[in-house]
């Protein structure tokens, strides 16, 4: 009789069996019998010791033997749910549900689980194991899940059913694994795990590739909106965000920057992002022509103000302490305009800038009154426009091209020596070729007036003036 008690796994009743009522005629409980017969208790303890030895032998089986049992034993150290479900995870003898996982190719594994835990944690299993659904009157209950893509993900998710705290477990997983666990949890209606997965996804950083994975998985799963709300806020591309306004703000912050190194880095970053935008959104408008020209005019106004300051008597004196500051401010505005011009050329909308620069007669007039040390950086702008026109990167009317050269070629020739000596990365031959090609796009009469003026300057200044002999020969012939 005691052997049958042990074989049935009823040792857990050692201290939990309720006492019989006074009027009951049933048999004594196991604990009562033990308290009344010390000899029997000794025999039982001997049996228990033998069973422990047998269990120890079993625990020494190789891993392959455990795999054959298909028991969920890997969750060592889980904080398990209340009651005895923690022990249940490791007690296959007490399992009352046999779950079979089947892949599309027909391969299967079986897991021994526990009805109480499944019903408590999973609405899917609660339905499957309900008395109204199940007609099985024997234990264990048999359940089969088909089309299981990954046995390990299913196994891991089922292990989580036995855990009280899910976050510590998920923190050890990659984002890709959490997404797979989320899919299985959604299938099993394992709500606490779905919530934990969503909290994980909302809090961890994503790469661009991972963001697309999250978007794809949540798009396929039909989850309650309140559960996924925080993650969707991270995924949602707000329609009311004005990207053009943000870009204009970035441009304004860069042109006002006081740190030269940071300004160079941010100019490079924004230029690259704008080029990427153009590649991805062909036909779309991320930064309008009007917005760019507003920023350009801001820089032009600032440059004009600085030129006016530079013509004042105090700044004409070489020993003036503020002269160096003014020179750096002029250089910054000239550099800002050159950067904006590159953006306009990339977008093929620089033709209006040629006209705007050609009409800066006041600026050109002030240029003559300022020391070359303060002004030579501005001529880089004229040089870049000539190169763009000479290469066909900018298309503008004949009168505009002629006005540009009339207004800004003399200042460029004045500054050329300084540009070549002080300008870092200036390609002298490229600039000379650009000026020559720009001149040759004019009418012969216009070419004559410009080239004769150049000839006189070159004979006086030599290498301090751009060499336009090639254009002169073409015009002469």
Secondary structure, DSSP 8 states (H G I E B T S, - for coil): -HHHHHHTT-GGGGTT-----TT--S---HHHHHHH-HHHHHHHHHHHHHHHHHHHHHHTS-HHHHHHHT-----TT--B-TTTHHHHHT-GGG--EEEEEE-TTS-EEEEEE-HHHHHHH-HHHHHHT-TTT----SSSEEEEE---S-HHHHHHHHHHTTBS--HHHHTTS-HHHHHHHHHHHHHHT-HHHHHHHHHHHHHS---HHHHHHHHHHHHHS---HHHHHHHHHHH---TT--HHHHHHHHHHHHHT---HHHHHHHHHHHHHHHHHHHHHSTT--SS-HHHHHHHHHHHHHHHHHHHHHHTSHHHHSTT-THHHHHHHHHHHHHHHHHHHHHHHHHTT--HHHHHHHHT-HHHHHHHTTS-HHHHGGGHHHHHHHHHHHHHTSS---HHHHHHHHHHHHHHHHHHHHHHHHH-TT--HHHHHHHHHHHHHTS-HHHHHHHHHHHHHHHHHHGGGS---HHHHHHHH-
